[in-house]
Every structure is written in C-alpha cells, then in structure tokens.
Amino acid sequence: MAPFYLLEKLRKIPGFEGAIIVDPYSGGKGNSVRYFSVAPRDNYMRVTGLENLFVGGEKSGFFVGHTEAICTGSLAGHNAARNAIGMYLLQLPTSIAIGDFISHANQELKEENADRLKFTFAGSIYFNRMKELGFYTIDKKEIENRVKRQGWKGFLIRKYCP
C-alpha cells in the first residue's frame, strides 16, 4: 500500500488509463492504493501453486480492516514458519468465526464478479453471515469458550500446535 500515488502516473500503467481516485476523506490531498489483486490461496493462507509463499490481509482476499489483517496475517506467518521447518500446516475450523471467515471468503472469491466483494467483521457481507451463524457476540467469555471447545485457545503461543 502506498500512501500516495500520482493519478497522472497511475494512468500511464496499461489498463489504468481511465483510473479515477475516490477520496471522500482527505479532500484530494491523499489517496491509498488498495484492492489491486488477490492471490489465489488455500485455507492455510498458502498461495495456490506455491509451497512456500503465504499471504494475509488484503492480498489474501478483499478484506477490510485491521482485525482481518491481523487474523489472516497471523495464520499466514504461523504456517510459513511451520512450512519452513517441515511441520504440517494449520487450518482454522469453520466452527469459529475466523476459520469460517477465511474459508467462506475463499469460496466467495472464486465466484464471478468477486472483485467487487469486500469482507469484514465490522459490516458488509461477512458481518451478516456472522449473525446468521450465531458467531456475532460481544461476550468475551462466550468467544473464549467457543475457541477453547475447539482446542484452539492460545495456539499461536504453544510450542507444538494441534
């Protein structure tokens, strides 16, 4: 992500000749280059067709927000480290919100016009799905118990993971 990219330069790139910048917040004084492409990936956050490249955040799906970047990036980094030392990779279960988020977004991104979809825990498509599945709650104990029941509490800090 670049903090600013001149529109004149952007329009010189083949395919971006007619690009416009939608800038509702900074009054034309800045822009942000986002959502250019998503790497096809599996639910381990590994790029399809490559054994040693893992992605998170916006590169792993049209994900909006810090929480989404932290969750997907943490799993990608964790699996990259496991891959480097020859350990099996981890895939989060769909019975917890982040596992379902990763899996569901991956399926949706294979559909036609998927480049128009944005996924976030804070609204939009996935927020509605969270409510439908009963994942949406602000009760920290309920979330902790759900993760604990699946055997995933503290998995990033364990020496050996499930």
VOLOKE-664168 format. One record per residue (C-alpha): x, y, z. Coordinates in nm, 3 decimals, decimal comma, always signed. Layout:
! residues N
REC       u       v       w
REC       X       Y       Z
...
END
This chain:
! residues 162
REC       u       v       w
REC  +0,000  +0,000  +0,000
REC  +0,140  +0,334  -0,099
REC  +0,038  +0,646  +0,097
REC  +0,005  +0,847  -0,223
REC  +0,032  +0,777  -0,594
REC  +0,000  +1,049  -0,854
REC  -0,304  +0,995  -1,074
REC  -0,105  +1,103  -1,382
REC  +0,149  +0,826  -1,316
REC  -0,122  +0,570  -1,244
REC  -0,291  +0,643  -1,577
REC  +0,034  +0,558  -1,762
REC  +0,009  +0,195  -1,649
REC  -0,163  -0,021  -1,914
REC  -0,520  -0,088  -1,806
REC  -0,536  +0,215  -1,575
REC  -0,565  +0,487  -1,840
REC  -0,913  +0,580  -1,719
REC  -0,847  +0,537  -1,346
REC  -1,014  +0,773  -1,100
REC  -0,950  +0,818  -0,731
REC  -1,242  +0,826  -0,491
REC  -1,124  +1,032  -0,198
REC  -1,404  +1,125  +0,043
REC  -1,183  +1,179  +0,348
REC  -0,880  +1,390  +0,265
REC  -1,022  +1,646  +0,024
REC  -0,795  +1,540  -0,261
REC  -0,474  +1,565  -0,058
REC  -0,403  +1,190  -0,047
REC  -0,501  +0,852  -0,175
REC  -0,433  +0,492  -0,099
REC  -0,356  +0,215  -0,347
REC  -0,566  -0,085  -0,243
REC  -0,759  -0,383  -0,382
REC  -0,548  -0,426  -0,696
REC  -0,533  -0,803  -0,681
REC  -0,581  -1,101  -0,458
REC  -0,353  -1,403  -0,467
REC  -0,548  -1,728  -0,504
REC  -0,487  -1,922  -0,185
REC  -0,596  -2,217  +0,020
REC  -0,731  -2,204  +0,374
REC  -0,377  -2,242  +0,513
REC  -0,318  -1,895  +0,359
REC  -0,071  -2,052  +0,113
REC  -0,069  -1,915  -0,242
REC  -0,210  -2,170  -0,484
REC  +0,063  -2,349  -0,677
REC  +0,348  -2,240  -0,447
REC  +0,471  -2,437  -0,149
REC  +0,649  -2,157  +0,036
REC  +0,450  -1,837  -0,017
REC  +0,179  -1,735  +0,228
REC  -0,044  -1,425  +0,222
REC  -0,262  -1,233  +0,465
REC  -0,463  -0,914  +0,477
REC  -0,587  -0,761  +0,154
REC  -0,360  -0,981  -0,056
REC  -0,545  -1,291  +0,070
REC  -0,894  -1,159  -0,001
REC  -1,067  -0,827  -0,037
REC  -1,053  -0,788  +0,340
REC  -1,122  -0,455  +0,502
REC  -0,980  -0,373  +0,843
REC  -0,704  -0,426  +1,093
REC  -0,866  -0,726  +1,264
REC  -0,892  -0,912  +0,935
REC  -0,528  -0,833  +0,850
REC  -0,409  -0,943  +1,194
REC  -0,605  -1,271  +1,186
REC  -0,512  -1,375  +0,833
REC  -0,156  -1,246  +0,864
REC  -0,101  -1,429  +1,192
REC  -0,215  -1,758  +1,042
REC  -0,010  -1,698  +0,725
REC  +0,303  -1,619  +0,924
REC  +0,250  -1,911  +1,159
REC  +0,205  -2,152  +0,868
REC  +0,504  -2,004  +0,684
REC  +0,721  -2,079  +0,988
REC  +0,577  -2,430  +1,020
REC  +0,638  -2,489  +0,648
REC  +0,999  -2,373  +0,680
REC  +1,073  -2,637  +0,946
REC  +0,878  -2,914  +0,777
REC  +0,575  -2,919  +1,009
REC  +0,220  -2,974  +0,891
REC  +0,014  -2,663  +0,827
REC  -0,284  -2,546  +1,029
REC  -0,629  -2,460  +0,902
REC  -0,869  -2,297  +1,147
REC  -1,201  -2,477  +1,196
REC  -1,513  -2,322  +1,045
REC  -1,681  -2,360  +1,383
REC  -1,506  -2,041  +1,496
REC  -1,552  -1,704  +1,328
REC  -1,202  -1,652  +1,186
REC  -1,192  -2,005  +1,041
REC  -1,529  -1,954  +0,878
REC  -1,424  -1,606  +0,759
REC  -1,114  -1,745  +0,583
REC  -1,299  -2,041  +0,431
REC  -1,614  -1,852  +0,330
REC  -1,423  -1,563  +0,170
REC  -1,206  -1,811  -0,018
REC  -1,517  -1,977  -0,165
REC  -1,682  -1,644  -0,250
REC  -1,369  -1,516  -0,425
REC  -1,397  -1,799  -0,677
REC  -1,734  -1,667  -0,799
REC  -1,791  -1,430  -1,091
REC  -1,759  -1,058  -1,002
REC  -1,586  -1,147  -0,676
REC  -1,355  -0,849  -0,721
REC  -1,648  -0,631  -0,614
REC  -1,686  -0,802  -0,275
REC  -1,539  -0,670  +0,048
REC  -1,522  -0,885  +0,360
REC  -1,507  -0,752  +0,715
REC  -1,613  -0,842  +1,067
REC  -1,745  -0,488  +1,108
REC  -2,018  -0,490  +0,844
REC  -2,100  -0,592  +0,490
REC  -2,120  -0,949  +0,365
REC  -1,937  -1,136  +0,637
REC  -2,091  -0,945  +0,927
REC  -2,434  -1,060  +0,810
REC  -2,307  -1,419  +0,785
REC  -2,166  -1,398  +1,140
REC  -2,510  -1,303  +1,270
REC  -2,679  -1,582  +1,072
REC  -2,436  -1,844  +1,207
REC  -2,453  -1,718  +1,565
REC  -2,088  -1,609  +1,569
REC  -2,161  -1,245  +1,641
REC  -2,132  -1,166  +2,011
REC  -1,954  -0,915  +2,231
REC  -1,943  -1,166  +2,519
REC  -1,570  -1,236  +2,554
REC  -1,630  -1,542  +2,771
REC  -1,859  -1,697  +2,510
REC  -1,595  -1,641  +2,241
REC  -1,321  -1,781  +2,464
REC  -1,530  -2,090  +2,544
REC  -1,610  -2,148  +2,176
REC  -1,241  -2,134  +2,085
REC  -1,144  -2,347  +2,385
REC  -1,402  -2,616  +2,295
REC  -1,236  -2,647  +1,956
REC  -0,893  -2,687  +2,117
REC  -0,751  -2,368  +1,969
REC  -0,710  -2,140  +2,272
REC  -0,356  -1,996  +2,269
REC  -0,247  -2,193  +1,964
REC  -0,006  -1,923  +1,846
REC  +0,190  -1,932  +2,171
REC  +0,215  -2,310  +2,210
REC  +0,547  -2,473  +2,133
REC  +0,367  -2,751  +1,944
REC  +0,027  -2,682  +1,795
REC  -0,262  -2,918  +1,720
END
